[in-house]
Amino acid sequence: MKILHATSELYPLIKTGGLADVLGSLPFAQKALGHDARAVLPYYRHVRDLLPDAALVAERDTFGGHIAVRYAEYNGLGLYLIDAPHLYDRPGNPYHNEHYFDYADNVIRFAVLGWTAAALATGLDEVWGKADILHAHDWQAGLAPAYLNAWNAYIKSVFTIHNIAYQGIFQSKHLGEVGLPWEMFHVDGVEFHGQISFLKAGLFYADHITTVSPTYADEITREPAANGMSGLLYTRKQEGRLSGVLNGVDDKVWNPQTDAALAKTFHPKAMQGKKADKKAVQAFFGLNDDDKAMLTVMVSRLTPQKGADFLLESLHEKLPANPDLQFALLGSGAPEMEQAFVRLAEQYPQQVGVYIGYNEELAHQLIGGGDVIVIPSRFEPCGLTQLYGLKYGTLPLVRRTGGLADTVVQTDEETLKNKTATGFVFDEPTAGALGGALENALSLWRKPRAWSPVRQHAMAQDFGWHKAAESYDACYRSLL
């Protein structure tokens, strides 16, 4: 089967979030099943630096100006790169400038991504021919299924929602600038409250919609989780055209037995290395060198979605009452939230450490050295850090939502007895509910003989990408 993924990110070439991790793994898992999986993404400046010798496939004059489509192999994966320096040759982030203002021409930049994906799926690369499946990801690639529809192309398409909160909304006047007919500017089309929504285009015109966990697939058929798309998504669910496929973990990138970022590697039957990793984290952040302290870690954007606000409130309450509670943060976000966590570290220097920014190596070290990883999200389509935590024996403490609900089993009397517990779960997005989960974690932590079996069971969970690849395989075959 020939599968073409359309994406704005692919790890490690370009990454701002979980979308890149998915595209850095799923196509490879599909190739392992015998499929010819490829991806198309913009030839950003950083990607050009890493893959400078991409071969020319085709050139076209488009609504976005002259573009060249180039091809390169990356670790065995075929990549089509959209070479348009006037659109993509910019420093830093793919979506906004250094002042966090979205690029004014994003409507054109990502319409060109959708157009090129549709053109490739319909045979722009004469050597490869037509794709069997065009698989578009998030709003940036949302117009790809719309172009297939406008061109009456008989190519099946799948659209995956990684986070429905980001919808790619632009003024209606741009529809004529991106090569789509005005007949599509309709409630049954790309129109959304008088504007264009790239996300809605993907939802409406794709043959099948997936999202990144079963629970999130259900949540987004209702408001407020659907962010205004509940009617369309509820209809698609009733039609059997909406499903949830849980993300996986790339064993080559996230594996405590081989992770070069760790001070010492470890595995379920030899956990001494985890103690060394914990000491390394405590030393890096200047925390008390205390093996008996429960080191709670967080690797996250500091936003209301991620629950950073009520986590902060809960920590202010729990830290003074529990000297054996430590907290280490790697993250960034709203300046006032960053400053609030920095002040927390200044107030509790031996219990709290904060690193503002992002550091991939430090992320591995925190997840390797932590005892608990906290993910208190108000909503979470899938989440990957809780999966990393499970794999590294760092028990997730999560809110019961989206993929967090699908992957973490609450530790209580019953799950301890039947040996299914893997972490700590709370329901309400409040400091009180989170604080209760922290108390539960501390209670178990203070009983090492009870903690160890839960950690062992957590590490035994299988969230390999092969499972997701097999689920997508079944989805594609049902369309074909």
C-alpha positions as CSV (number, residue, x, y, z in Angstrom):
1,M,0.0,0.0,0.0
2,K,1.3,3.5,-0.9
3,I,0.7,5.9,2.0
4,L,1.5,9.6,1.8
5,H,1.6,11.6,5.1
6,A,1.1,15.4,4.9
7,T,2.6,17.1,7.9
8,S,4.2,20.4,9.1
9,E,6.5,18.6,11.5
10,L,8.6,15.4,11.7
11,Y,11.0,14.6,14.5
12,P,13.9,15.1,14.6
13,L,14.0,17.3,11.6
14,I,11.5,19.9,12.9
15,K,9.6,19.8,16.2
16,T,7.4,22.0,18.3
17,G,5.2,19.3,19.9
18,G,3.8,15.8,19.9
19,L,2.8,16.0,16.2
20,A,6.5,15.7,15.3
21,D,7.0,12.7,17.5
22,V,4.0,10.9,15.8
23,L,5.3,11.6,12.3
24,G,8.8,10.6,13.4
25,S,7.5,7.1,14.2
26,L,4.3,6.1,12.5
27,P,5.6,6.0,8.9
28,F,8.5,3.9,10.0
29,A,6.2,1.4,11.8
30,Q,4.1,1.3,8.6
31,K,7.2,0.5,6.6
32,A,7.9,-2.4,9.0
33,L,4.5,-3.8,8.0
34,G,5.6,-3.7,4.3
35,H,3.9,-0.5,3.2
36,D,5.5,2.2,1.0
37,A,5.0,5.0,3.5
38,R,6.3,8.5,2.7
39,A,5.8,12.0,4.0
40,V,5.6,15.5,2.6
41,L,6.6,18.6,4.6
42,P,7.9,22.1,4.0
43,Y,11.6,22.5,3.2
44,Y,12.2,24.8,6.2
45,R,15.6,26.3,6.7
46,H,16.6,23.8,9.4
47,V,15.4,20.9,7.3
48,R,17.4,22.2,4.4
49,D,20.5,22.4,6.6
50,L,20.0,18.7,7.6
51,L,19.0,17.5,4.1
52,P,20.8,19.8,1.7
53,D,21.0,17.4,-1.3
54,A,17.3,16.6,-2.0
55,A,16.7,15.7,-5.6
56,L,14.3,17.6,-7.8
57,V,11.0,15.8,-8.5
58,A,8.9,18.5,-10.1
59,E,8.4,22.3,-10.4
60,R,5.1,24.1,-10.6
61,D,3.7,27.7,-10.6
62,T,1.0,27.8,-7.9
63,F,-1.2,30.3,-6.1
64,G,1.7,30.5,-3.6
65,G,4.3,31.3,-6.2
66,H,6.9,29.0,-7.8
67,I,7.6,25.8,-5.9
68,A,9.9,22.9,-6.4
69,V,9.2,19.5,-4.9
70,R,12.3,17.6,-3.9
71,Y,12.9,14.1,-2.6
72,A,15.3,12.8,0.0
73,E,15.7,9.6,2.0
74,Y,15.9,10.0,5.7
75,N,16.7,6.9,7.8
76,G,15.1,4.9,5.0
77,L,11.9,7.0,4.9
78,G,11.1,8.8,1.7
79,L,10.5,12.5,2.2
80,Y,9.0,15.0,-0.3
81,L,10.2,18.5,0.6
82,I,8.4,21.7,-0.6
83,D,11.1,24.0,-1.8
84,A,9.7,27.5,-1.7
85,P,12.2,29.8,0.1
86,H,9.8,32.8,0.0
87,L,7.4,30.7,2.2
88,Y,9.6,28.5,4.4
89,D,13.2,29.8,4.6
90,R,12.8,31.6,7.9
91,P,14.6,31.2,11.3
92,G,13.1,29.5,14.3
93,N,9.5,28.3,14.6
94,P,7.5,27.0,11.6
95,Y,4.4,29.0,12.6
96,H,5.4,32.3,14.2
97,N,8.3,34.8,14.5
98,E,10.5,35.4,17.5
99,H,7.8,37.7,19.0
100,Y,5.2,34.9,18.9
101,F,3.2,36.6,16.1
102,D,1.8,34.2,13.5
103,Y,3.3,34.7,10.1
104,A,0.9,36.9,8.1
105,D,1.1,34.5,5.1
106,N,0.4,31.3,7.0
107,V,-2.8,30.9,5.0
108,I,-0.7,30.6,1.9
109,R,2.2,28.7,3.4
110,F,0.0,25.8,4.7
111,A,-2.4,25.9,1.7
112,V,0.6,25.1,-0.4
113,L,1.4,22.2,1.9
114,G,-2.2,20.8,1.4
115,W,-2.0,21.5,-2.4
116,T,1.3,19.8,-2.8
117,A,0.2,16.8,-0.8
118,A,-2.9,16.4,-2.9
119,A,-0.8,16.8,-6.1
120,L,1.7,14.1,-5.0
121,A,-1.2,11.8,-4.0
122,T,-2.6,12.2,-7.5
123,G,0.7,11.5,-9.3
124,L,3.0,14.6,-9.3
125,D,5.9,12.2,-8.8
126,E,5.6,10.2,-12.0
127,V,8.1,7.6,-10.7
128,W,6.1,6.9,-7.6
129,G,2.7,7.3,-9.2
130,K,-0.5,7.7,-7.2
131,A,-0.9,7.1,-3.5
132,D,-3.5,4.7,-2.2
133,I,-4.0,6.8,0.9
134,L,-3.4,10.4,1.6
135,H,-3.1,10.9,5.4
136,A,-3.2,14.5,6.5
137,H,-2.3,15.7,10.0
138,D,-3.7,18.6,11.9
139,W,-4.9,21.9,10.5
140,Q,-1.7,22.7,8.7
141,A,-2.5,19.9,6.2
142,G,-6.3,20.2,6.5
143,L,-6.8,21.5,2.9
144,A,-5.3,18.4,1.4
145,P,-8.6,16.4,1.4
146,A,-10.4,19.5,0.1
147,Y,-8.1,19.7,-2.9
148,L,-8.8,16.1,-3.7
149,N,-12.5,16.8,-3.6
150,A,-12.2,19.9,-5.7
151,W,-10.2,18.0,-8.3
152,N,-12.6,15.0,-8.3
153,A,-9.6,12.8,-7.5
154,Y,-10.4,9.2,-6.5
155,I,-7.8,9.0,-3.8
156,K,-8.9,8.0,-0.3
157,S,-8.0,10.4,2.5
158,V,-7.6,10.2,6.3
159,F,-7.4,13.2,8.5
160,T,-5.9,13.0,12.0
161,I,-6.7,15.5,14.8
162,H,-3.8,15.8,17.1
163,N,-5.3,18.8,19.0
164,I,-8.6,20.2,18.0
165,A,-7.9,23.5,19.8
166,Y,-5.8,24.6,16.9
167,Q,-8.0,25.1,13.9
168,G,-6.2,27.2,11.3
169,I,-8.8,30.0,11.0
170,F,-8.4,32.7,8.3
171,Q,-10.6,35.4,6.7
172,S,-13.0,34.2,4.1
173,K,-11.4,36.4,1.4
174,H,-8.5,34.1,1.2
175,L,-10.5,31.2,-0.2
176,G,-10.1,32.6,-3.7
177,E,-6.3,33.0,-3.1
178,V,-5.7,29.3,-2.4
179,G,-7.2,27.8,-5.5
180,L,-10.5,26.4,-4.0
181,P,-13.9,27.1,-5.5
182,W,-16.3,29.4,-3.7
183,E,-18.9,26.6,-3.6
184,M,-16.8,25.2,-0.7
185,F,-17.5,28.3,1.4
186,H,-20.5,26.8,3.0
187,V,-21.5,25.2,6.3
188,D,-21.1,21.9,4.5
189,G,-17.6,22.8,3.5
190,V,-14.7,24.9,4.8
191,E,-16.8,27.8,6.3
192,F,-16.8,28.2,10.1
193,H,-18.6,31.2,11.6
194,G,-18.0,33.3,8.5
195,Q,-14.3,32.4,8.1
196,I,-12.3,29.6,6.6
197,S,-11.1,26.7,8.9
198,F,-8.4,24.5,7.6
199,L,-9.2,22.0,10.4
200,K,-12.9,21.9,9.3
201,A,-11.8,21.3,5.7
202,G,-10.0,18.2,6.8
203,L,-12.9,17.0,9.0
204,F,-15.5,17.6,6.3
205,Y,-13.7,16.3,3.2
206,A,-11.7,13.4,4.5
207,D,-13.1,9.9,4.0
208,H,-12.2,9.0,7.6
209,I,-11.2,11.0,10.7
210,T,-9.0,9.7,13.4
211,T,-7.7,11.2,16.6
212,V,-5.0,10.1,18.9
213,S,-6.9,8.2,21.6
214,P,-10.3,6.5,21.9
215,T,-11.5,8.6,24.8
216,Y,-10.6,11.9,23.0
217,A,-12.6,10.6,19.9
218,D,-15.6,10.4,22.2
219,E,-15.0,13.7,24.0
220,I,-14.7,15.8,20.8
221,T,-18.3,14.8,19.8
222,R,-19.5,17.2,22.6
223,E,-18.8,20.7,23.7
224,P,-16.6,22.2,25.1
225,A,-14.0,19.6,24.0
226,A,-15.1,19.9,20.4
227,N,-14.2,23.6,20.2
228,G,-17.3,24.3,18.0
229,M,-17.0,21.2,15.8
230,S,-19.3,18.9,17.8
231,G,-22.1,18.8,15.3
232,L,-19.9,17.6,12.4
233,L,-17.9,15.2,14.6
234,Y,-21.0,13.7,16.1
235,T,-22.4,13.1,12.6
236,R,-19.1,11.5,11.5
237,K,-19.1,9.2,14.5
238,Q,-22.7,8.1,13.8
239,E,-21.6,7.4,10.2
240,G,-18.7,5.3,11.4
241,R,-16.2,7.7,10.1
242,L,-14.5,8.8,13.4
243,S,-12.2,6.6,15.5
244,G,-9.4,6.9,18.0
245,V,-6.0,5.3,17.5
246,L,-3.7,5.6,20.5
247,N,-0.3,7.0,19.9
248,G,2.8,4.9,20.7
249,V,6.4,5.2,21.9
250,D,9.4,5.0,19.7
251,D,11.6,2.3,21.4
252,K,14.7,3.6,19.6
253,V,14.2,7.1,21.1
254,W,12.6,6.3,24.5
255,N,14.2,3.3,26.1
256,P,15.7,3.3,29.6
257,Q,18.0,0.3,28.6
258,T,19.7,2.3,25.8
259,D,19.1,6.0,26.5
260,A,22.4,7.8,26.1
261,A,21.0,10.9,27.9
262,L,20.7,9.1,31.2
263,A,23.5,9.1,33.8
264,K,23.0,5.3,34.0
265,T,20.7,3.1,32.0
266,F,18.4,0.5,33.7
267,H,15.8,-2.1,33.0
268,P,12.9,-3.7,35.0
269,K,15.1,-6.4,36.5
270,A,18.0,-4.1,37.3
271,M,16.7,-0.7,38.6
272,Q,19.9,0.5,40.3
273,G,20.5,2.9,37.4
274,K,17.3,4.8,38.1
275,K,18.7,5.7,41.6
276,A,21.8,7.2,39.9
277,D,19.5,9.1,37.4
278,K,17.5,10.5,40.3
279,K,20.7,11.7,42.1
280,A,21.8,13.4,38.8
281,V,18.5,15.3,38.5
282,Q,18.6,16.3,42.2
283,A,22.2,17.6,41.7
284,F,21.3,19.4,38.4
285,F,18.5,21.3,40.1
286,G,20.3,21.8,43.5
287,L,17.7,19.7,45.4
288,N,18.3,17.8,48.5
289,D,20.3,14.6,47.8
290,D,17.6,12.5,49.4
291,D,16.7,9.0,48.0
292,K,13.7,8.9,50.3
293,A,12.2,12.1,48.8
294,M,9.5,11.4,46.1
295,L,10.8,13.3,43.0
296,T,7.9,14.5,41.0
297,V,8.7,15.8,37.5
298,M,6.9,17.7,34.8
299,V,7.9,18.2,31.1
300,S,5.3,20.5,29.6
301,R,4.1,23.7,28.1
302,L,3.0,26.1,30.9
303,T,-0.5,26.8,29.8
304,P,-4.0,26.5,31.3
305,Q,-4.6,23.4,29.0
306,K,-1.8,21.6,30.8
307,G,-3.2,22.5,34.2
308,A,-0.1,24.5,35.2
309,D,-2.2,27.0,37.1
310,F,-3.9,24.7,39.6
311,L,-0.7,22.5,39.8
312,L,1.1,25.6,41.1
313,E,-1.7,26.3,43.6
314,S,-1.5,22.6,44.8
315,L,2.3,22.7,45.2
316,H,2.1,25.8,47.4
317,E,-0.1,23.8,49.7
318,K,1.7,20.4,49.6
319,L,5.4,21.4,49.7
320,P,5.5,22.8,53.2
321,A,3.4,20.0,54.6
322,N,5.5,17.2,52.9
323,P,9.3,17.7,53.2
324,D,9.7,14.4,51.3
325,L,8.1,15.9,48.2
326,Q,10.3,17.3,45.5
327,F,9.3,18.8,42.2
328,A,11.5,19.5,39.0
329,L,10.1,21.3,36.0
330,L,11.2,21.6,32.4
331,G,8.9,23.9,30.4
332,S,7.9,27.2,29.0
333,G,4.8,29.2,28.3
334,A,3.1,32.4,29.4
335,P,5.7,34.7,31.0
336,E,3.7,35.2,34.2
337,M,3.4,31.4,34.6
338,E,7.1,30.9,34.0
339,Q,7.8,33.6,36.7
340,A,5.4,32.0,39.1
341,F,7.3,28.7,39.0
342,V,10.6,30.4,39.3
343,R,9.4,32.1,42.4
344,L,8.2,28.7,43.7
345,A,11.8,27.4,43.3
346,E,13.2,30.4,45.1
347,Q,10.8,29.8,47.9
348,Y,11.6,26.1,48.2
349,P,15.1,25.8,46.8
350,Q,15.8,22.3,48.3
351,Q,12.5,20.9,47.1
352,V,11.8,22.6,43.8
353,G,13.9,23.1,40.6
354,V,12.8,24.9,37.5
355,Y,14.3,25.0,34.0
356,I,12.5,27.5,31.7
357,G,12.9,26.5,28.0
358,Y,13.2,23.2,26.3
359,N,16.0,20.7,26.3
360,E,15.5,17.3,24.8
361,E,18.3,15.7,26.7
362,L,17.1,17.1,30.0
363,A,13.6,15.8,29.2
364,H,15.0,12.3,29.0
365,Q,16.9,12.8,32.3
366,L,13.9,14.0,34.2
367,I,11.7,11.2,33.0
368,G,14.5,8.7,33.7
369,G,15.2,10.0,37.2
370,G,11.8,10.9,38.4
371,D,9.6,8.8,40.6
372,V,6.3,10.4,39.5
373,I,5.5,12.4,36.3
374,V,2.6,14.8,36.7
375,I,0.3,15.6,33.7
376,P,-2.7,17.5,35.1
377,S,-4.2,18.5,31.8
378,R,-7.6,20.1,31.4
379,F,-7.8,18.2,28.1
380,E,-5.2,15.9,26.5
381,P,-5.8,14.3,23.1
382,C,-3.4,11.5,23.8
383,G,-0.3,12.7,25.7
384,L,3.1,11.1,25.2
385,T,4.9,12.0,28.4
386,Q,2.7,9.6,30.5
387,L,3.7,6.8,28.0
388,Y,7.4,7.7,28.5
389,G,6.9,7.8,32.2
390,L,5.4,4.3,32.2
391,K,8.3,3.0,30.1
392,Y,10.8,4.5,32.5
393,G,9.1,3.4,35.7
394,T,8.1,7.0,36.5
395,L,4.5,6.6,37.6
396,P,2.1,9.0,35.9
397,L,-0.1,11.3,37.9
398,V,-2.8,12.4,35.5
399,R,-6.2,13.9,35.1
400,R,-8.8,11.5,33.8
401,T,-9.2,12.9,30.2
402,G,-8.4,11.9,26.7
403,G,-5.5,9.6,26.2
404,L,-4.5,10.0,29.8
405,A,-7.7,8.1,30.8
406,D,-6.9,5.4,28.2
407,T,-3.4,4.7,29.4
408,V,-3.1,5.1,33.2
409,V,-4.8,2.8,35.7
410,Q,-5.6,4.4,39.1
411,T,-3.8,2.9,42.1
412,D,-6.4,1.9,44.7
413,E,-7.2,-1.1,46.9
414,E,-8.7,-3.1,44.1
415,T,-6.0,-2.4,41.4
416,L,-3.3,-3.1,43.9
417,K,-4.9,-6.4,44.7
418,N,-5.4,-7.5,41.0
419,K,-2.0,-6.0,40.0
420,T,-3.3,-3.6,37.3
421,A,-2.3,-0.3,38.9
422,T,0.1,1.9,36.9
423,G,-0.3,5.4,38.3
424,F,-2.5,8.0,40.0
425,V,-5.7,9.5,38.5
426,F,-7.9,12.4,39.5
427,D,-11.1,13.8,38.0
428,E,-11.7,17.5,38.6
429,P,-9.3,20.2,37.2
430,T,-8.8,21.7,40.6
431,A,-5.9,22.1,43.1
432,G,-7.8,20.1,45.7
433,A,-8.3,17.1,43.4
434,L,-4.7,17.2,42.2
435,G,-3.6,17.5,45.8
436,G,-5.5,14.4,46.7
437,A,-3.7,12.5,44.0
438,L,-0.4,13.7,45.3
439,E,-1.3,12.5,48.7
440,N,-2.2,9.1,47.3
441,A,1.2,9.0,45.5
442,L,3.1,10.0,48.7
443,S,1.2,7.4,50.7
444,L,2.2,4.6,48.3
445,W,5.8,6.0,48.0
446,R,6.3,5.7,51.7
447,K,5.6,1.9,51.4
448,P,8.5,0.8,49.1
449,R,7.3,-2.8,49.0
450,A,4.0,-1.6,47.6
451,W,5.6,0.9,45.2
452,S,7.9,-1.5,43.5
453,P,5.2,-3.9,42.0
454,V,3.2,-0.9,40.6
455,R,6.4,0.4,39.0
456,Q,7.2,-3.0,37.5
457,H,3.7,-3.4,36.1
458,A,3.9,0.2,34.6
459,M,7.1,-0.7,32.9
460,A,5.5,-3.9,31.4
461,Q,2.9,-1.9,29.4
462,D,3.3,-2.2,25.7
463,F,2.6,1.1,23.8
464,G,4.7,0.3,20.8
465,W,4.0,2.0,17.4
466,H,3.4,-1.4,15.8
467,K,-0.1,-1.4,17.5
468,A,-1.0,2.0,16.0
469,A,0.3,1.0,12.6
470,E,-1.8,-2.1,12.7
471,S,-4.9,0.0,13.6
472,Y,-4.3,2.4,10.8
473,D,-3.7,-0.5,8.4
474,A,-7.3,-1.8,9.2
475,C,-8.6,1.7,8.8
476,Y,-7.0,2.2,5.4
477,R,-8.1,-1.3,4.2
478,S,-11.7,-0.5,5.1
479,L,-11.6,2.6,2.9
480,L,-10.0,0.8,-0.1
